[in-house]
Amino acid sequence: MSTLPANTNITLFPKKDIKHYDELQSAEGRKIFYRPDRQRAKDLFTSGVPKLFLEETEVSLYDISITGLTIIVSPKNIDQYLVGMHYPVIMIFHDSILYEGIGRVVRHESMATGQIKVALYLTTLPINTQTLLNRYQQISLQHSQNSRKSARPDFVPESYKALCADTLHMARYYRNILSTDAHPHDALTRLETVLPTAISEWRDLWYQHNALIADLNPTGGHKDAIKSYTEQMITAEIIPYSEVLHRSYTKPWGYPGDFTTINHFYRDTLHGNTAYERYMDACALSCDAIKGRLIMATDKIGAIIAQYADQPETRILNVACGSANELGQLGAQGALHRNTSITLIDHDHKALDAAYKNILFNKNHASLPPTHIKCMQASFMELMRPDALLSAQQQHDIIYSLGLFDYFVEKRAKEVLQGLYNQLAPGGTLLISNLHASPISMYWPTEYLLDWHMIYRTYTDMEILGQHLNPASYQITPDSTNGVLFLQVVKPH
């Protein structure tokens, strides 16, 4: 074994100021309490956030940890979740229970959106995140398998398969003739030539699908099978080529009909790098009832506002406002008087931001601006309880909602309509729209092609809603496309 010479001077480690244990800063440092890591619900649950119930009330789940969870509530409802209160907690996914326990409210935290995060400590069983996620994935897989089993090909009538084949043949035919030219400009020129005929052919097939579905009137497993067949045969073939169709089907914000999707229909601009992509966008935008709704709503609301021109103040409430394009257009026309006060309500803060800017930036500079624009963010559940949501508000002269009632069954529609009517000032006007159940409705493209479920109503259905309020008067009118019905109700003085 070799040794270093006695006169060798070497440093094996750099010198350090070594402290004794009782000199370490951690002995006197500030106390830091451990809090388990929290995981955002939307990031953890990739196939959809489970439903969460406190007692029997559904709430919005924000995040979870081993020992607790956080929900999002409106400031108006914060009194229901005071610190120290206990609640039964149930988490459900596809009708299966993921977790049951008891939670105690431990703190509140304000958010930039105006809503409040409410943290609950689980006083019973902690959440084993991995076990919970395994169970979640198992339920998701079972649900997928059950859906596949219910989508039995023998449940799909041969007449429907033949019509789907015709639709697929049409799409592939236009993909072929619009993709054969070497130069993109030539393909775009060809698109301009064939587009009128192509859209006519698409509409004809779409209306045939509507008629066949009306005759079949499928329910339960038969409907699931037909929808699954449609998505496999047609949807998968066409949505990669259309920005509008892709967004409508995938629902990137987690719900159908977000304001960005609706704005695609309003602007009626074809997107795509190729002629075929623009062709597919044109097919999507040929569902022109949404644009027709905007045109009719702008005319109707403008006419109602004009009746209040000499009043000291006109209070307008727009529920589920989206980007409020109709008010933006009225501002551009100079139709918003100086005495106009506008309240915008939506569950999406991005929509509220877009609506606010839409009104301000589209204002005709020759006209005076609205005296006040107020934005309220409310959950979808809160929108269904307008009496509670608007209890502290003044009554409004004009209340309207475009598209919200497309998602309500009759019982819920009556309840929400009554709640809005209660907030209407004497002599005021309530205006709502609903997709029209007709042979040329958007029913087949939305329900079967895009998995976008909405409720289509007839004149009789709208009359039932109007009569339910016992108003001074009501009228039902279609838009120019006959794809949307408007119910306009006037409250007695």
Solvent accessible surface area in square Angstrom, and as a share of the most:
residue,aa,sasa,rsa
1,M,237,1.06
2,S,108,0.69
3,T,120,0.70
4,L,120,0.60
5,P,87,0.55
6,A,115,0.89
7,N,139,0.71
8,T,60,0.35
9,N,152,0.78
10,I,103,0.52
11,T,100,0.58
12,L,138,0.68
13,F,163,0.68
14,P,104,0.66
15,K,199,0.84
16,K,150,0.64
17,D,122,0.63
18,I,139,0.71
19,K,102,0.43
20,H,122,0.54
21,Y,181,0.69
22,D,105,0.54
23,E,102,0.46
24,L,73,0.36
25,Q,156,0.69
26,S,99,0.64
27,A,68,0.53
28,E,158,0.71
29,G,43,0.41
30,R,198,0.72
31,K,167,0.71
32,I,132,0.67
33,F,175,0.73
34,Y,183,0.69
35,R,146,0.53
36,P,21,0.13
37,D,125,0.65
38,R,71,0.26
39,Q,79,0.35
40,R,88,0.32
41,A,1,0.01
42,K,130,0.55
43,D,95,0.49
44,L,20,0.10
45,F,3,0.01
46,T,120,0.70
47,S,68,0.44
48,G,34,0.33
49,V,64,0.37
50,P,6,0.04
51,K,112,0.47
52,L,0,0.00
53,F,47,0.20
54,L,3,0.02
55,E,99,0.45
56,E,166,0.74
57,T,58,0.34
58,E,57,0.26
59,V,20,0.12
60,S,59,0.38
61,L,15,0.08
62,Y,43,0.16
63,D,12,0.06
64,I,1,0.00
65,S,3,0.02
66,I,87,0.44
67,T,42,0.24
68,G,1,0.01
69,L,0,0.00
70,T,8,0.04
71,I,0,0.00
72,I,25,0.12
73,V,11,0.07
74,S,7,0.05
75,P,67,0.42
76,K,87,0.37
77,N,31,0.16
78,I,31,0.15
79,D,104,0.54
80,Q,96,0.43
81,Y,10,0.04
82,L,88,0.44
83,V,91,0.52
84,G,37,0.36
85,M,74,0.33
86,H,103,0.46
87,Y,18,0.07
88,P,57,0.36
89,V,1,0.00
90,I,47,0.24
91,M,0,0.00
92,I,42,0.21
93,F,13,0.05
94,H,79,0.35
95,D,143,0.74
96,S,32,0.20
97,I,84,0.43
98,L,20,0.10
99,Y,19,0.07
100,E,92,0.41
101,G,14,0.13
102,I,59,0.30
103,G,0,0.00
104,R,80,0.29
105,V,0,0.00
106,V,49,0.28
107,R,75,0.27
108,H,67,0.30
109,E,88,0.39
110,S,93,0.60
111,M,50,0.22
112,A,119,0.93
113,T,49,0.29
114,G,44,0.43
115,Q,24,0.11
116,I,25,0.13
117,K,38,0.16
118,V,0,0.00
119,A,4,0.03
120,L,0,0.00
121,Y,93,0.35
122,L,7,0.03
123,T,54,0.32
124,T,71,0.41
125,L,118,0.59
126,P,80,0.50
127,I,3,0.02
128,N,96,0.49
129,T,29,0.17
130,Q,107,0.48
131,T,81,0.47
132,L,9,0.04
133,L,31,0.15
134,N,78,0.40
135,R,90,0.33
136,Y,4,0.01
137,Q,102,0.45
138,Q,90,0.40
139,I,6,0.03
140,S,26,0.17
141,L,108,0.54
142,Q,79,0.35
143,H,83,0.37
144,S,63,0.41
145,Q,88,0.39
146,N,91,0.47
147,S,52,0.34
148,R,191,0.70
149,K,137,0.58
150,S,33,0.21
151,A,16,0.13
152,R,113,0.41
153,P,90,0.57
154,D,96,0.50
155,F,50,0.21
156,V,6,0.04
157,P,41,0.26
158,E,128,0.58
159,S,60,0.38
160,Y,0,0.00
161,K,48,0.20
162,A,57,0.44
163,L,15,0.08
164,C,0,0.00
165,A,52,0.40
166,D,77,0.40
167,T,3,0.02
168,L,13,0.06
169,H,129,0.58
170,M,17,0.07
171,A,4,0.03
172,R,116,0.42
173,Y,108,0.41
174,Y,7,0.03
175,R,75,0.28
176,N,89,0.46
177,I,31,0.16
178,L,3,0.02
179,S,71,0.46
180,T,85,0.49
181,D,45,0.23
182,A,97,0.75
183,H,119,0.53
184,P,94,0.59
185,H,134,0.60
186,D,64,0.33
187,A,8,0.06
188,L,49,0.24
189,T,68,0.39
190,R,90,0.33
191,L,9,0.04
192,E,135,0.60
193,T,103,0.60
194,V,30,0.17
195,L,36,0.18
196,P,95,0.60
197,T,78,0.45
198,A,0,0.00
199,I,29,0.14
200,S,66,0.43
201,E,71,0.32
202,W,14,0.05
203,R,60,0.22
204,D,77,0.40
205,L,20,0.10
206,W,4,0.01
207,Y,61,0.23
208,Q,78,0.35
209,H,0,0.00
210,N,11,0.06
211,A,56,0.43
212,L,33,0.16
213,I,8,0.04
214,A,75,0.58
215,D,119,0.62
216,L,61,0.30
217,N,110,0.56
218,P,18,0.11
219,T,93,0.54
220,G,54,0.52
221,G,27,0.26
222,H,90,0.40
223,K,44,0.19
224,D,68,0.35
225,A,1,0.01
226,I,2,0.01
227,K,31,0.13
228,S,27,0.18
229,Y,41,0.16
230,T,0,0.00
231,E,39,0.17
232,Q,123,0.55
233,M,70,0.31
234,I,2,0.01
235,T,1,0.01
236,A,64,0.50
237,E,34,0.15
238,I,6,0.03
239,I,20,0.10
240,P,89,0.56
241,Y,70,0.26
242,S,4,0.02
243,E,86,0.39
244,V,0,0.00
245,L,10,0.05
246,H,85,0.38
247,R,42,0.15
248,S,4,0.02
249,Y,62,0.24
250,T,64,0.37
251,K,36,0.15
252,P,73,0.46
253,W,84,0.29
254,G,70,0.67
255,Y,57,0.22
256,P,42,0.27
257,G,23,0.22
258,D,2,0.01
259,F,32,0.13
260,T,40,0.23
261,T,2,0.01
262,I,26,0.13
263,N,8,0.04
264,H,22,0.10
265,F,14,0.06
266,Y,24,0.09
267,R,159,0.58
268,D,70,0.36
269,T,74,0.43
270,L,59,0.29
271,H,68,0.30
272,G,27,0.26
273,N,139,0.71
274,T,67,0.39
275,A,2,0.02
276,Y,6,0.02
277,E,41,0.18
278,R,86,0.31
279,Y,0,0.00
280,M,8,0.03
281,D,0,0.00
282,A,9,0.07
283,C,4,0.02
284,A,4,0.03
285,L,12,0.06
286,S,11,0.07
287,C,9,0.05
288,D,53,0.28
289,A,5,0.04
290,I,6,0.03
291,K,67,0.28
292,G,3,0.03
293,R,16,0.06
294,L,6,0.03
295,I,90,0.46
296,M,42,0.19
297,A,0,0.00
298,T,5,0.03
299,D,91,0.47
300,K,27,0.12
301,I,0,0.00
302,G,14,0.14
303,A,59,0.46
304,I,4,0.02
305,I,1,0.00
306,A,61,0.47
307,Q,132,0.59
308,Y,32,0.12
309,A,49,0.38
310,D,140,0.73
311,Q,85,0.38
312,P,126,0.79
313,E,69,0.31
314,T,0,0.00
315,R,49,0.18
316,I,0,0.00
317,L,0,0.00
318,N,2,0.01
319,V,3,0.02
320,A,24,0.19
321,C,10,0.06
322,G,18,0.17
323,S,7,0.05
324,A,2,0.01
325,N,26,0.13
326,E,6,0.03
327,L,0,0.00
328,G,1,0.01
329,Q,73,0.32
330,L,3,0.01
331,G,1,0.01
332,A,52,0.40
333,Q,117,0.52
334,G,27,0.26
335,A,25,0.20
336,L,7,0.03
337,H,53,0.24
338,R,163,0.60
339,N,22,0.11
340,T,0,0.00
341,S,17,0.11
342,I,0,0.00
343,T,10,0.06
344,L,0,0.00
345,I,1,0.00
346,D,9,0.04
347,H,60,0.27
348,D,12,0.06
349,H,91,0.40
350,K,82,0.35
351,A,1,0.01
352,L,12,0.06
353,D,72,0.38
354,A,28,0.22
355,A,0,0.00
356,Y,86,0.33
357,K,91,0.38
358,N,29,0.15
359,I,0,0.00
360,L,63,0.32
361,F,151,0.63
362,N,63,0.32
363,K,36,0.15
364,N,56,0.28
365,H,163,0.73
366,A,99,0.76
367,S,24,0.15
368,L,98,0.49
369,P,61,0.39
370,P,14,0.09
371,T,80,0.46
372,H,101,0.45
373,I,23,0.12
374,K,77,0.33
375,C,54,0.32
376,M,23,0.10
377,Q,36,0.16
378,A,0,0.00
379,S,38,0.25
380,F,82,0.34
381,M,63,0.28
382,E,11,0.05
383,L,2,0.01
384,M,23,0.10
385,R,101,0.37
386,P,6,0.04
387,D,62,0.32
388,A,63,0.49
389,L,9,0.04
390,L,1,0.01
391,S,84,0.54
392,A,87,0.68
393,Q,37,0.16
394,Q,123,0.55
395,Q,74,0.33
396,H,7,0.03
397,D,18,0.09
398,I,0,0.00
399,I,0,0.00
400,Y,0,0.00
401,S,0,0.00
402,L,22,0.11
403,G,9,0.08
404,L,9,0.04
405,F,0,0.00
406,D,4,0.02
407,Y,73,0.28
408,F,4,0.02
409,V,94,0.54
410,E,79,0.35
411,K,145,0.61
412,R,84,0.31
413,A,0,0.00
414,K,49,0.21
415,E,74,0.33
416,V,0,0.00
417,L,1,0.00
418,Q,57,0.26
419,G,3,0.03
420,L,0,0.00
421,Y,14,0.05
422,N,60,0.31
423,Q,20,0.09
424,L,0,0.00
425,A,9,0.07
426,P,82,0.52
427,G,14,0.14
428,G,1,0.01
429,T,8,0.05
430,L,1,0.01
431,L,0,0.00
432,I,1,0.00
433,S,1,0.01
434,N,1,0.01
435,L,5,0.03
436,H,15,0.07
437,A,39,0.30
438,S,21,0.14
439,P,108,0.68
440,I,70,0.35
441,S,5,0.03
442,M,8,0.03
443,Y,56,0.21
444,W,0,0.00
445,P,3,0.02
446,T,5,0.03
447,E,4,0.02
448,Y,1,0.00
449,L,1,0.01
450,L,8,0.04
451,D,64,0.33
452,W,6,0.02
453,H,106,0.47
454,M,10,0.05
455,I,39,0.20
456,Y,29,0.11
457,R,9,0.03
458,T,54,0.31
459,Y,88,0.33
460,T,83,0.48
461,D,46,0.24
462,M,0,0.00
463,E,69,0.31
464,I,64,0.33
465,L,0,0.00
466,G,0,0.00
467,Q,101,0.45
468,H,76,0.34
469,L,10,0.05
470,N,125,0.64
471,P,25,0.16
472,A,64,0.49
473,S,59,0.38
474,Y,72,0.27
475,Q,87,0.39
476,I,28,0.14
477,T,38,0.22
478,P,47,0.30
479,D,6,0.03
480,S,102,0.66
481,T,36,0.21
482,N,58,0.30
483,G,5,0.05
484,V,1,0.00
485,L,0,0.00
486,F,0,0.00
487,L,1,0.01
488,Q,26,0.12
489,V,1,0.00
490,V,46,0.26
491,K,35,0.15
492,P,65,0.41
493,H,194,0.86
